[in-house]
Amino acid sequence: MTAKEFNSCVDLYADALFRFIVKNLKDSDAARDVVQDTFEKMWKKLEQVEFEKSKSYLFTTGYHTMIDKIRKEQRSGLLEPQHESLVQTENTFSDLKKILDRALSTLSDIQRSVVLLRDYEGYSYEEIGEITGLNESQVKVYIYRARLALRNYLGERGQIV
């Protein structure tokens, strides 16, 4: 990959990668750090990464960098619970966003990641498997269980009809 192609990757994928990471971490500063680390790792392997596979590389590396950050914070005891009052939302759709964020927070890390990759970012089951290191059947099971848990959560609260 050339430097020009790398800059193109930044333009094409940085926002989508940030959205995916921030949805999981719920901390925009930490998500920016993960995205920056991900692009730095890609820069260091510039000659080894093909431009055609750069999106998959970025999301795979970003996912693993995020998981490493979570594990490191859990070991060091720095992980603090997130407070809803600190989450900034737009005035429009704020209630719906809060409801969906609460519903997503009930899922396990892996369920949240696969459902966001599938339904929010539009990845195929195969691509999600490459990103997360799961096989395609496991991805389908996690997505099914996550959707079922979301449906139950929203149904219990009278949020869906």
C-alpha positions as CSV (number, residue, x, y, z in Angstrom):
1,M,0.0,0.0,0.0
2,T,1.2,3.5,-0.8
3,A,1.1,6.5,1.4
4,K,-1.6,7.9,-0.9
5,E,-3.7,4.8,-0.4
6,F,-3.2,5.0,3.3
7,N,-4.5,8.6,3.3
8,S,-7.5,7.3,1.3
9,C,-8.1,4.6,3.9
10,V,-8.2,7.3,6.6
11,D,-10.7,9.3,4.6
12,L,-12.9,6.3,3.8
13,Y,-12.9,4.3,7.1
14,A,-11.9,6.4,10.1
15,D,-15.4,7.6,10.8
16,A,-16.9,4.1,10.6
17,L,-14.2,2.6,12.7
18,F,-14.7,5.3,15.3
19,R,-18.5,4.7,15.4
20,F,-17.9,1.0,15.9
21,I,-15.4,1.5,18.7
22,V,-17.3,4.3,20.5
23,K,-20.5,2.2,20.5
24,N,-18.6,-0.5,22.4
25,L,-16.4,1.6,24.7
26,K,-19.0,4.4,25.3
27,D,-16.1,6.7,25.8
28,S,-15.2,9.0,22.8
29,D,-11.7,9.8,24.1
30,A,-10.8,6.2,24.5
31,A,-12.4,5.4,21.1
32,R,-10.2,8.1,19.5
33,D,-7.1,6.5,21.1
34,V,-8.0,3.1,19.8
35,V,-8.7,4.4,16.3
36,Q,-5.4,6.3,16.3
37,D,-3.5,3.2,17.6
38,T,-5.2,1.2,14.8
39,F,-4.1,3.5,12.1
40,E,-0.6,3.6,13.6
41,K,-0.4,-0.2,13.5
42,M,-1.5,-0.1,9.8
43,W,1.1,2.5,9.0
44,K,3.8,0.3,10.5
45,K,2.7,-2.6,8.3
46,L,2.0,-0.4,5.2
47,E,4.0,-2.6,2.8
48,Q,2.3,-5.8,4.1
49,V,-1.3,-4.6,3.9
50,E,-3.1,-4.6,0.5
51,F,-5.3,-1.6,-0.2
52,E,-8.2,-3.9,-1.2
53,K,-8.1,-5.6,2.2
54,S,-7.5,-2.4,4.2
55,K,-11.0,-2.1,5.6
56,S,-11.0,-5.6,6.9
57,Y,-7.5,-5.1,8.4
58,L,-8.6,-1.8,10.1
59,F,-11.7,-3.3,11.7
60,T,-9.9,-6.5,12.8
61,T,-7.0,-4.5,14.3
62,G,-9.3,-2.0,15.8
63,Y,-11.4,-4.7,17.4
64,H,-8.4,-6.4,18.9
65,T,-6.9,-3.1,20.1
66,M,-10.2,-2.3,21.8
67,I,-10.4,-5.7,23.5
68,D,-6.8,-5.3,24.6
69,K,-7.6,-1.9,26.1
70,I,-10.6,-3.2,27.9
71,R,-8.6,-6.1,29.4
72,K,-5.8,-3.8,30.4
73,E,-8.2,-1.5,32.2
74,Q,-10.0,-4.3,33.9
75,R,-6.7,-5.7,35.2
76,S,-5.5,-2.4,36.4
77,G,-8.8,-1.5,38.0
78,L,-9.2,1.7,36.0
79,L,-12.5,0.7,34.3
80,E,-15.2,2.9,35.8
81,P,-18.9,2.5,35.3
82,Q,-20.4,4.8,32.7
83,H,-22.9,7.3,33.8
84,E,-25.8,8.1,31.5
85,S,-25.6,11.8,32.5
86,L,-22.1,12.0,30.9
87,V,-23.2,10.6,27.6
88,Q,-23.8,13.4,25.1
89,T,-26.7,12.9,22.7
90,E,-28.3,15.0,20.1
91,N,-31.6,16.6,21.0
92,T,-33.5,14.8,18.3
93,F,-33.9,11.0,18.8
94,S,-32.3,11.3,22.2
95,D,-34.9,9.1,23.9
96,L,-34.6,6.4,21.2
97,K,-30.8,6.6,21.4
98,K,-30.8,6.2,25.2
99,I,-33.2,3.2,24.9
100,L,-31.0,1.6,22.3
101,D,-27.8,2.3,24.2
102,R,-29.3,0.8,27.3
103,A,-30.5,-2.2,25.4
104,L,-27.0,-2.7,23.8
105,S,-25.3,-2.3,27.2
106,T,-27.2,-5.4,28.4
107,L,-25.4,-7.6,25.9
108,S,-22.0,-9.2,26.4
109,D,-19.0,-7.6,24.7
110,I,-18.9,-10.1,21.9
111,Q,-22.7,-10.0,21.3
112,R,-22.6,-6.2,21.1
113,S,-19.6,-6.2,18.8
114,V,-21.1,-8.7,16.3
115,V,-24.5,-7.1,16.2
116,L,-23.0,-3.6,15.7
117,L,-20.7,-4.9,12.9
118,R,-23.7,-6.6,11.2
119,D,-26.6,-4.2,11.7
120,Y,-24.8,-0.9,12.2
121,E,-21.8,-1.3,9.9
122,G,-23.2,-3.7,7.4
123,Y,-20.5,-6.4,7.4
124,S,-21.2,-9.9,6.2
125,Y,-21.0,-12.9,8.5
126,E,-17.7,-13.9,6.9
127,E,-16.2,-10.5,7.4
128,I,-17.4,-10.4,11.0
129,G,-15.7,-13.8,11.5
130,E,-12.5,-12.4,10.2
131,I,-12.6,-9.4,12.4
132,T,-13.5,-11.2,15.6
133,G,-11.7,-14.5,15.0
134,L,-15.0,-16.5,15.2
135,N,-16.2,-18.9,12.6
136,E,-19.3,-18.0,10.6
137,S,-21.6,-20.3,12.6
138,Q,-20.5,-18.7,15.9
139,V,-21.1,-15.3,14.4
140,K,-24.7,-16.3,13.4
141,V,-25.4,-17.7,16.9
142,Y,-24.1,-14.6,18.7
143,I,-26.1,-12.3,16.4
144,Y,-29.2,-14.4,16.9
145,R,-28.9,-14.5,20.7
146,A,-28.1,-10.8,20.8
147,R,-31.1,-9.9,18.7
148,L,-33.3,-12.1,20.9
149,A,-31.9,-10.4,24.0
150,L,-32.5,-7.0,22.5
151,R,-36.1,-8.0,21.5
152,N,-36.8,-9.3,25.0
153,Y,-35.3,-6.2,26.7
154,L,-37.2,-3.8,24.5
155,G,-40.4,-5.9,24.7
156,E,-40.3,-6.0,28.5
157,R,-40.1,-2.2,28.6
158,G,-43.0,-1.7,26.2
159,Q,-40.6,-0.1,23.7
160,I,-41.6,-2.3,20.7
161,V,-45.0,-3.2,19.5
